[in-house]
Amino acid sequence: MSRVRLQEVTKRYGETVAVDRISADIADGEFLTLLGPSGCGKTTTLRMVAGLIEPTEGTILFDDQVVNNVPPHRRNIGLAFQSHALFPHLSVGRNVAFGLEVKGRKKEDIAARVREMLAMVELGDFGDRLPSQLSGGQQQRVALARMLATDPRVLLFDEPLSALDRNLRDTLKYSILALQRRTRKTAIYVTHDQSEAFAISDRIFVMNRGRIEQAGSQLDIYLRPQSEFVANFVGDNNALRGQVIAVTPAAEGLPGLAMIQSGAVRATAANTAELAVGDPVLAFVRPENIEVLFDEEGRDEPEVVSGTVDQIVFEGPTIRLVVDVDGTPLRVAVGGLARLGLLDAEKRTVRLRLREASLVRDPAIGAASEPASSRVPA
């Protein structure tokens, strides 16, 4: 196993900066996911760790070994790509054995290792088949067995499930996590799929324009976005541009609060950014954190607003409403039995309670400048 460190790592292609001074510390045995849209630098970062691309600047270390000038085949890494890259003319067993044969292992050791790896990926009876005789999911499991057979220090995954249908992706992402937990190897996983990242990661780095926009657990990323990009990229959000109208100081272990006004809408959130009255902010409220009220409930609460239902979309377990609150559209998700009573609510007036908002300083008005580098603690 290995600890992986990136120190001020940069990659430029002419005038284009693909990765911009990333510093991060990935713990021994950690499952880390690089999450972001196409072109954000996540795959370039992974390929620099793999040795397939040389960094323009900065240092990459496995434990205390600088690996910048170490070729990929000497870094002892396992790689899984979108393409399974299996040899079509070799059996499943020979595909798994390939890396061991290249390393000159004894035949009896190779055979035992192949049996062990195929059993681990639940393909113990498939060793004599050709890849063409397997499903896409089975082929990916063979690729995982081949990657693990050589006992790599670090596991690297470059969107390995993106070519599969959703049901297979949902199954295999947990297989990958189970294999990583069983082997206790450090893993770096690249994806644009938020559900994958949330399901399998110890930590997530959300990347944007070559930098780490935010690092943290699934709860940190989802419930406490630290920038407009993260709030809009991860899941669905209502973005409310406004200003702080009241603050409540922290007391007896409780966080301070800030109330914001955005048009006719008010929301309260933890004042983690130490905002003051009058500060311009963006408040983000998830659709599932907006509650539709019935009867007289919450009528005098300041965060309760009234609006007209403009749109209703039935999605089975939930319905999605778009509610116009004095010109501000709010997306609302309603589950449970309450959703059935709202199916015919279009053009009706409803009252909403906004809960669990998160705040960031408005980047369009007097926001703090961007950091000089993208640093992430261990």
C-alpha positions as CSV (number, residue, x, y, z in Angstrom):
1,M,0.0,0.0,0.0
2,S,1.1,3.6,-0.5
3,R,0.4,7.1,0.5
4,V,0.2,9.4,-2.5
5,R,1.2,13.1,-2.4
6,L,1.0,15.8,-5.0
7,Q,2.9,19.0,-4.3
8,E,2.1,22.0,-6.5
9,V,1.5,19.7,-9.5
10,T,0.9,21.6,-12.8
11,K,0.4,20.5,-16.4
12,R,0.5,23.0,-19.3
13,Y,-0.1,22.4,-22.9
14,G,1.3,25.6,-24.5
15,E,-0.9,28.4,-23.2
16,T,-3.5,26.0,-21.8
17,V,-3.3,25.1,-18.1
18,A,-4.9,21.6,-17.7
19,V,-3.9,21.2,-14.1
20,D,-3.1,24.2,-11.9
21,R,-0.8,23.8,-8.9
22,I,-2.6,21.0,-7.2
23,S,-1.4,19.9,-3.7
24,A,-3.0,16.9,-2.0
25,D,-2.3,14.1,0.4
26,I,-4.0,10.8,-0.2
27,A,-3.8,8.5,2.8
28,D,-2.6,4.9,2.7
29,G,-5.6,2.7,2.0
30,E,-7.9,5.7,1.2
31,F,-10.5,5.6,-1.6
32,L,-10.4,9.0,-3.2
33,T,-12.6,10.2,-6.1
34,L,-11.8,13.0,-8.5
35,L,-15.2,14.3,-9.6
36,G,-15.9,17.0,-12.2
37,P,-17.1,17.8,-15.7
38,S,-15.3,17.1,-18.9
39,G,-12.2,19.2,-19.2
40,C,-11.7,19.9,-15.5
41,G,-8.3,18.2,-15.2
42,K,-9.3,15.1,-13.4
43,T,-8.0,12.5,-16.0
44,T,-4.9,14.5,-16.6
45,T,-4.2,14.4,-12.8
46,L,-4.7,10.7,-12.7
47,R,-2.5,10.1,-15.7
48,M,0.3,12.1,-14.1
49,V,0.0,9.9,-11.0
50,A,0.2,6.9,-13.3
51,G,3.3,8.2,-15.1
52,L,1.5,8.4,-18.5
53,I,1.9,12.2,-18.6
54,E,4.8,14.2,-17.2
55,P,3.9,17.1,-15.0
56,T,5.2,20.5,-16.1
57,E,5.9,21.5,-12.5
58,G,5.6,20.0,-9.1
59,T,6.3,16.7,-7.4
60,I,4.5,13.4,-7.1
61,L,5.4,11.0,-4.3
62,F,4.5,7.4,-3.4
63,D,5.3,7.3,0.3
64,D,8.6,9.1,0.4
65,Q,9.7,8.2,-3.1
66,V,9.6,10.9,-5.8
67,V,8.2,9.2,-8.9
68,N,8.2,12.0,-11.4
69,N,10.9,10.3,-13.5
70,V,9.8,6.7,-12.8
71,P,8.2,5.1,-15.8
72,P,4.7,3.6,-15.4
73,H,5.8,-0.1,-15.4
74,R,8.1,0.6,-12.5
75,R,5.6,2.5,-10.4
76,N,3.8,-0.8,-9.6
77,I,0.3,0.6,-10.2
78,G,-2.9,-0.9,-11.4
79,L,-4.9,0.8,-14.1
80,A,-8.5,0.4,-15.2
81,F,-9.8,2.4,-18.1
82,Q,-13.2,2.9,-19.9
83,S,-12.1,0.2,-22.3
84,H,-11.5,-3.2,-20.8
85,A,-8.5,-3.6,-23.1
86,L,-8.6,-7.4,-22.9
87,F,-6.7,-9.5,-25.4
88,P,-9.4,-11.0,-27.5
89,H,-7.3,-14.0,-28.6
90,L,-6.4,-15.0,-25.0
91,S,-8.6,-16.8,-22.5
92,V,-9.9,-15.1,-19.4
93,G,-7.3,-16.9,-17.4
94,R,-4.4,-15.9,-19.7
95,N,-5.6,-12.3,-19.6
96,V,-5.4,-12.2,-15.9
97,A,-2.0,-14.0,-16.0
98,F,-0.5,-11.6,-18.5
99,G,1.1,-9.2,-16.1
100,L,2.5,-12.0,-14.0
101,E,4.0,-13.7,-17.1
102,V,5.7,-10.4,-18.0
103,K,7.2,-10.3,-14.6
104,G,8.6,-13.8,-15.0
105,R,6.7,-15.5,-12.2
106,K,6.7,-19.3,-11.9
107,K,3.9,-21.1,-13.7
108,E,2.5,-22.7,-10.5
109,D,2.5,-19.3,-8.8
110,I,0.7,-17.7,-11.7
111,A,-1.9,-20.4,-11.8
112,A,-2.6,-20.1,-8.1
113,R,-2.8,-16.3,-8.4
114,V,-5.2,-16.5,-11.4
115,R,-7.5,-18.8,-9.5
116,E,-7.5,-16.5,-6.5
117,M,-8.2,-13.3,-8.6
118,L,-11.0,-14.9,-10.6
119,A,-12.6,-16.2,-7.4
120,M,-12.4,-12.7,-5.9
121,V,-14.3,-11.2,-8.8
122,E,-16.8,-14.2,-8.8
123,L,-15.6,-15.6,-12.2
124,G,-14.0,-18.7,-10.9
125,D,-15.6,-20.9,-13.6
126,F,-14.8,-18.6,-16.5
127,G,-11.1,-19.0,-16.9
128,D,-11.2,-20.9,-20.2
129,R,-13.7,-18.6,-21.9
130,L,-12.7,-15.9,-24.4
131,P,-13.6,-12.3,-23.7
132,S,-16.1,-12.3,-26.5
133,Q,-18.1,-14.9,-24.6
134,L,-18.6,-12.6,-21.6
135,S,-21.0,-9.7,-20.9
136,G,-19.7,-6.2,-20.6
137,G,-19.9,-6.4,-16.8
138,Q,-18.0,-9.7,-16.7
139,Q,-15.3,-8.3,-19.0
140,Q,-14.8,-5.4,-16.6
141,R,-14.5,-7.8,-13.7
142,V,-11.8,-9.6,-15.7
143,A,-10.0,-6.3,-16.2
144,L,-10.2,-5.7,-12.4
145,A,-8.8,-9.2,-11.7
146,R,-5.9,-8.6,-14.1
147,M,-5.2,-5.2,-12.5
148,L,-5.1,-6.8,-9.0
149,A,-3.1,-9.9,-10.0
150,T,0.3,-8.1,-9.9
151,D,-0.4,-6.7,-6.4
152,P,0.0,-3.1,-7.3
153,R,0.8,-0.3,-4.8
154,V,-1.9,2.1,-6.0
155,L,-5.2,1.4,-7.9
156,L,-6.1,4.0,-10.5
157,F,-9.5,4.1,-12.2
158,D,-10.3,6.3,-15.2
159,E,-14.1,6.3,-15.6
160,P,-14.1,2.5,-15.7
161,L,-17.9,2.1,-15.8
162,S,-18.9,4.9,-18.2
163,A,-19.3,2.5,-21.2
164,L,-21.8,0.3,-19.3
165,D,-25.5,0.6,-18.8
166,R,-26.8,2.1,-15.5
167,N,-27.8,-1.2,-13.9
168,L,-24.3,-2.7,-14.5
169,R,-22.7,0.5,-13.2
170,D,-24.8,0.4,-10.1
171,T,-23.6,-3.2,-9.5
172,L,-20.0,-2.9,-10.4
173,K,-19.3,0.3,-8.5
174,Y,-20.0,-1.7,-5.3
175,S,-17.8,-4.6,-6.6
176,I,-14.9,-2.1,-7.0
177,L,-15.4,-0.7,-3.5
178,A,-15.6,-4.3,-2.0
179,L,-12.3,-5.2,-3.8
180,Q,-10.6,-2.1,-2.6
181,R,-11.8,-2.7,1.0
182,R,-10.7,-6.3,0.8
183,T,-7.2,-5.5,-0.5
184,R,-6.9,-2.2,1.5
185,K,-5.0,-0.5,-1.3
186,T,-4.9,3.2,-2.0
187,A,-7.3,4.0,-4.8
188,I,-7.8,7.1,-7.0
189,Y,-11.0,7.0,-9.0
190,V,-12.0,9.5,-11.8
191,T,-15.7,10.0,-12.7
192,H,-18.2,12.7,-13.8
193,D,-21.0,10.6,-12.2
194,Q,-22.0,12.0,-8.8
195,S,-23.8,8.8,-7.8
196,E,-20.6,6.8,-8.3
197,A,-18.5,9.3,-6.3
198,F,-21.0,9.4,-3.4
199,A,-21.4,5.6,-3.2
200,I,-17.8,4.5,-3.0
201,S,-15.5,7.3,-1.8
202,D,-13.8,8.0,1.5
203,R,-13.2,11.6,0.2
204,I,-14.1,13.5,-2.9
205,F,-12.2,16.2,-4.7
206,V,-14.5,18.3,-6.9
207,M,-12.4,19.7,-9.7
208,N,-13.0,22.7,-11.9
209,R,-10.7,24.4,-14.4
210,G,-7.7,22.4,-13.3
211,R,-8.1,23.1,-9.6
212,I,-9.6,21.3,-6.6
213,E,-12.7,23.4,-6.0
214,Q,-13.6,21.6,-2.8
215,A,-12.4,18.5,-0.9
216,G,-14.3,16.5,1.7
217,S,-16.7,13.7,2.5
218,Q,-20.0,13.1,0.7
219,L,-21.8,15.1,3.4
220,D,-19.4,18.0,3.2
221,I,-19.7,18.2,-0.6
222,Y,-23.5,17.9,-0.7
223,L,-24.7,19.8,2.4
224,R,-21.9,22.4,2.7
225,P,-20.8,23.5,-0.7
226,Q,-18.1,26.1,-0.5
227,S,-18.5,27.7,-3.9
228,E,-21.1,28.4,-6.5
229,F,-19.6,25.9,-8.9
230,V,-19.8,23.0,-6.3
231,A,-23.4,23.9,-5.3
232,N,-24.6,23.9,-8.9
233,F,-22.6,20.9,-10.1
234,V,-23.4,18.5,-7.3
235,G,-27.0,17.5,-7.3
236,D,-29.9,20.0,-7.8
237,N,-30.0,23.3,-6.0
238,N,-32.0,26.5,-5.8
239,A,-29.5,29.5,-6.0
240,L,-30.8,32.6,-4.3
241,R,-28.7,35.8,-4.7
242,G,-29.3,38.2,-1.9
243,Q,-27.8,39.8,1.2
244,V,-27.6,39.1,4.9
245,I,-30.3,40.9,6.9
246,A,-29.7,39.4,10.3
247,V,-27.0,37.4,12.2
248,T,-27.2,35.4,15.4
249,P,-23.9,34.8,17.2
250,A,-22.8,31.3,18.2
251,A,-23.7,30.2,21.7
252,E,-23.3,27.1,23.9
253,G,-21.9,24.9,21.2
254,L,-24.5,26.0,18.6
255,P,-23.3,27.7,15.4
256,G,-24.1,31.3,14.6
257,L,-26.8,31.9,12.1
258,A,-27.3,34.3,9.2
259,M,-30.7,35.2,7.6
260,I,-30.7,36.3,4.0
261,Q,-33.2,38.0,1.9
262,S,-33.6,37.3,-1.8
263,G,-36.6,39.1,-3.3
264,A,-39.6,37.8,-1.4
265,V,-37.7,34.8,-0.1
266,R,-35.9,34.4,3.2
267,A,-33.7,31.6,4.4
268,T,-31.5,30.9,7.4
269,A,-28.2,29.0,7.4
270,A,-25.2,28.4,9.6
271,N,-22.9,31.4,9.4
272,T,-19.7,29.4,8.8
273,A,-18.3,32.2,6.5
274,E,-18.6,34.8,9.3
275,L,-20.9,37.0,7.3
276,A,-22.1,40.4,8.5
277,V,-25.4,42.2,8.0
278,G,-25.4,43.7,4.5
279,D,-22.9,41.2,3.0
280,P,-23.9,40.0,-0.5
281,V,-24.3,36.2,-0.6
282,L,-25.5,33.2,-2.6
283,A,-27.8,30.9,-0.6
284,F,-28.4,27.4,-1.9
285,V,-31.4,25.3,-0.9
286,R,-31.8,21.7,-2.1
287,P,-35.3,21.0,-3.6
288,E,-35.8,18.2,-0.9
289,N,-35.1,20.8,1.8
290,I,-38.1,22.9,0.8
291,E,-41.2,21.7,2.6
292,V,-44.8,22.2,1.4
293,L,-47.0,23.3,4.3
294,F,-50.6,22.5,4.9
295,D,-53.4,24.1,6.9
296,E,-52.1,26.9,9.3
297,E,-48.6,25.3,9.9
298,G,-45.8,27.8,10.0
299,R,-47.9,30.8,8.9
300,D,-45.9,33.3,11.1
301,E,-42.4,31.9,10.5
302,P,-40.1,34.3,8.6
303,E,-38.7,31.6,6.3
304,V,-42.2,30.6,5.1
305,V,-43.3,32.1,1.8
306,S,-46.3,31.7,-0.6
307,G,-46.1,31.1,-4.3
308,T,-48.0,29.7,-7.3
309,V,-47.3,26.2,-8.7
310,D,-46.2,26.7,-12.3
311,Q,-45.2,23.1,-13.1
312,I,-45.6,19.6,-11.7
313,V,-43.6,16.5,-12.8
314,F,-44.4,13.1,-11.4
315,E,-41.3,10.9,-10.9
316,G,-42.7,8.0,-9.1
317,P,-41.2,8.2,-5.5
318,T,-41.3,12.0,-5.7
319,I,-43.0,14.8,-7.5
320,R,-41.1,17.9,-8.7
321,L,-42.8,21.3,-8.4
322,V,-41.7,24.7,-9.8
323,V,-43.2,27.4,-7.5
324,D,-43.2,31.0,-8.5
325,V,-42.6,33.2,-5.4
326,D,-43.0,36.8,-6.5
327,G,-40.9,36.2,-9.6
328,T,-38.4,33.8,-8.0
329,P,-38.8,30.2,-9.2
330,L,-38.2,27.6,-6.6
331,R,-37.7,23.9,-7.4
332,V,-39.4,21.7,-4.8
333,A,-39.2,17.9,-4.3
334,V,-42.0,16.2,-2.4
335,G,-42.0,12.5,-1.4
336,G,-44.2,10.2,0.6
337,L,-47.9,10.3,0.7
338,A,-47.8,14.1,0.6
339,R,-46.9,14.0,-3.1
340,L,-50.2,12.5,-4.1
341,G,-52.2,15.4,-2.7
342,L,-50.2,17.8,-4.9
343,L,-50.7,16.1,-8.2
344,D,-53.4,18.6,-9.2
345,A,-51.9,21.7,-7.5
346,E,-50.9,23.5,-10.7
347,K,-51.8,27.2,-10.6
348,R,-52.7,26.8,-6.9
349,T,-51.1,28.8,-4.1
350,V,-48.9,26.9,-1.7
351,R,-46.8,27.8,1.3
352,L,-43.2,26.7,1.5
353,R,-40.7,26.5,4.4
354,L,-37.0,26.7,3.4
355,R,-34.7,24.6,5.5
356,E,-31.0,23.8,5.6
357,A,-29.7,26.5,3.3
358,S,-26.0,26.9,2.8
359,L,-24.3,30.2,2.1
360,V,-21.2,31.4,0.2
361,R,-20.1,35.0,-0.4
362,D,-21.5,36.2,-3.7
363,P,-18.6,35.9,-6.2
364,A,-20.2,38.5,-8.5
365,I,-20.1,41.3,-5.8
366,G,-17.1,41.8,-3.7
367,A,-16.2,38.2,-3.3
368,A,-12.9,37.0,-1.9
369,S,-10.2,36.4,-4.6
370,E,-9.4,32.9,-5.8
371,P,-6.7,31.1,-3.9
372,A,-3.2,31.1,-5.3
373,S,-3.1,27.3,-5.4
374,S,-5.3,24.3,-5.0
375,R,-4.2,22.8,-1.6
376,V,-6.0,20.0,0.2
377,P,-5.0,18.7,3.6
378,A,-4.7,15.0,4.4
